[in-house]
Amino acid sequence: MRGLTGTGPEGVRGSTQAVIAVGAALAALALFVAACGSGGTGARDEGPAHASAMTGAAASPSPGPAERYQRVDPVALIKGDPEVSGVVKRELKPCNGDEYPVDVSYGNLTDGPVDDVVVNVLTCADAVGIGSYVYRDDDGSFQNVFKSEESPVYAEIDQGVLSVTRQFYEKGDPISTPSGEIVTPYRWSSGRFAPGKSARTEYSKAAGGGPTPAPDN
């Protein structure tokens, strides 16, 4: 038994140092193997580094849809349209120089190949709508798919729906002060515009008063 312990304190210290050295070497080897297994970058291969790679891949946009907007000459469109009445065509004349009283808007109302065109014809003196029309692209040319010539009238695009406003007058109302308006939504269905439920608003006669919705009976 003395043979195992006969080295004394110096032998014990030497053995302890040897054990520590071996442990340190094994720990270093374990770290090296872990680094190699993770691609040489350790914990940086995960978390933010991975997110950056994904962001970079997503940053490449896919090709967008073809441009739908196609500008038109609204005056030529109205004057060349056999669906527009002769009265409206005669009223369609320049107010100042070569400026015609027409409002034009573009938008997707009929799911056509390009945006539909909404044209409002107004009077020069009072800017009262005398005709509202919608044109849809049909094999490269615009065709009339909606018209309203019940003056005063004005059509516009409201969140993909055709909204037509018709003002009404009671006896004694001046042209500048109608009694109210009726707004009717139209949706494209089976190749035509179908009217929805109208909303009637009666304007307040009080000075400075705003529109007063009529009771929904």
Buried (B, 14 or more C-beta within 10 A) or exposed (E): EEEEEEEEEEEEEEEEEEEEEEEEEEEEEEEEEEEEEEEEEEEEEEEEEEEEEEEEEEEEEEEEEEEBEEEBEBBEBBEEBEEBEEEBBEBBEEEEEEEBBBBBBBBEBBEBEBBBBBBBBBBBEEEBBBBBBBBBBEEEEBEBBBBBBBBBBBBBBEEEBBBBBBBBEEEEBEEEEBBBBBBBBBBBEEEEBEEEEEBBBBBEEEEEEEEEEEEEE
